[in-house]
Amino acid sequence: MPSKYSPRGSSSAPVPNDIRPAPDLDDIDRILLDHLSRDARIPNNALAAAAGIAPSTCLGRVRSLVSRGVIRGFHADIDPAALGRDLQAMIAVRVQASARMQLGALANQFVALDEVLDVYFIAGADDYLIHVATRSSEALRNFVLEHLSAHPAVASTETILIFEHVRPRWGTVL
């Protein structure tokens, strides 16, 4: 199930002012989330055993976490270099003041681009951080020039190269 901020598969625009209260999570939910955050492919019976509940209860709990938006999706973490995209960067994008009402549409335009891995709507001087992966520095330059700098809604960009990307392996879900 894609989240509303998911780069692929979401048709709804991000709603920056959409603030939901944190869902109530009990100890069993936290155990399930802890195990799923480390291995989303864990079999249901093993997940149930880890939480000390019946497999049918476990399945219902996980479905509830998905429907409540706690679990935003399941995905494969694919190394962009394996696809020939060895160069990764974060690009800070500042939007023209006149384009502030188009933030959701702009985000949808960004996520539709093949090079884009993630789009973050952020607070501060910039409006977005865009995580991209390209095959070369020339391809990155072309991406910025053709898709960002040339866009009428974009006021400025700043590109930060990523040397290494390390994902945390959470031991405990907060």
N, C-alpha and C positions, 0 to 999 in steps of 0.2 A: 504494500500500500504506500504510494508516494506521499510525502508530506507536501504541504502547500508551498514549501520552499524548495522542493525537489527540482533539480535541474532538468531532469528528463521525466516526462509523463505527467506533469502537472499543468493543467490548463488554467488554473485560477492564478490571478496575480497576487503577489504577497501583499498583505495588508499590514503596514507598519504599525498601526494603532490597535491591532488585534491582540489584546492582552487577556489571557485566560488565567483563571486561578489554577494553582498547582493541584493536580488530581490527588486524591487521598490514596496513599500507598501503605499497605500493611507489610509486616515482616515477610510474608510469603511472596508478595509482589516484588519486594526488594531482592529476595533470593533468586527469583526467576529472572529479573532484569540483570542481576550480577552475572549469572551463568550465560544468558543470551548475549550480553555485551562482550563476553570473551569468546563465545562460539555460537553464532546464530544457527548453526546447523546441528546443534545437539539434538539427538532424538527425544521425542516427547516423553518416552518412558524413563530415560535417564534424567531429564529435567525434573520430572515428577518425583523421582527418587531423591534427587538432591534437595528438593523442597519439602520432602516428607508428606506428599499428597498423592492421591490417586491420579493415574494418567488422564482420566476423563475430566477431573477437576482441574488439572494442569492445563489441558487444552482449552477449557472454558476461561481460565484465568488469563492465558495468553491472548485469546480472542478479545477478551474485555480490555486488556491493555492496548491492543491495537485499535479497537473501536473508540476508546477514550483518548486516543492520540498520544499515549505515553510511548508506545512503540510506533515510530513513524515509518518504519519499513525494514525490509531485509534486503541486503545487497551483497554482491561480491566486490571486494576491494582489489581492483585490478591495477597493477603497476603500469603507469602510462608508458614507461620505457619499453615494456614488452610489446607495445603497439607502435613503437618507433617514435614516441614523443618523449625524448630524453630531457628536454628543457622545460622546467616548471617555473611559474612566476605568480606572484600576487600583484594585481594591478589595482591601485586605488583610483577610484573615479569620482570626480566632483561634477555634479550636474548643474547646469545653468539655473539660475533662480527662476526664470520663466518656465522651466520644465518641471518644477516641483510637483505639479498635479499629475504628472505622467510617470511617477516612480514605478508603479506596478507594471505598466506597459513596457517601460524600459527594461525592467528586470526580466520580463518574459522574452524580450529581444535578445538579451545577453545569454540566457540559458539555452536558447535555440542554436547558438553557435557551437560548432563541433569541438573547438579547442577548449571550451569552458567546462571545467569540472564542478565548480561550485560558485554560487553568487551569495554574498553576504551583504545585507542592508545594515549599515552601521551608523553609530552616532559619532559626532566629531566634525572636523573640517571636511572630510570626504563623505560621500553618500554610500558608496559600494566598495567592497573588496571583491575582486573577481580572481578566482584561482584557475589558471590556465595551464595547459600542457601542449607544447609544440615540438616539432621535429628539429628546429634549429633556431639560432638567434635571428636569422633573417625572417623566418616564419613568424617569430614573436613580434619582430618589428612591423611586419606587414599586417599582422592581426591588430596591433595597436593603432596603426595609421588608418587602415581601411574600416575597421569596425568600431573604434572608439573615438579617436581624434577627429575623424571626419563626420561623426554623428552630430547633428545640430543641437542635441540636448546636452552634450558633454562639454563642460567648461575646461576641465584639465584631467590629466592622468599622471600617475607616478608608478613606474614598474619596479618591482623588487624581485630579484632572482632568488629562487629557492635552491640551495645546495643539497639539502637533505630534508626529507619529510618522515618523521617518526610518529606513529600513532600510539597513544597510550593503551596499555592493557590494564583496564580497570580491575582492581581486586575487589572493590566494594562500590556498589552504586549508592550514591548519597541519598 
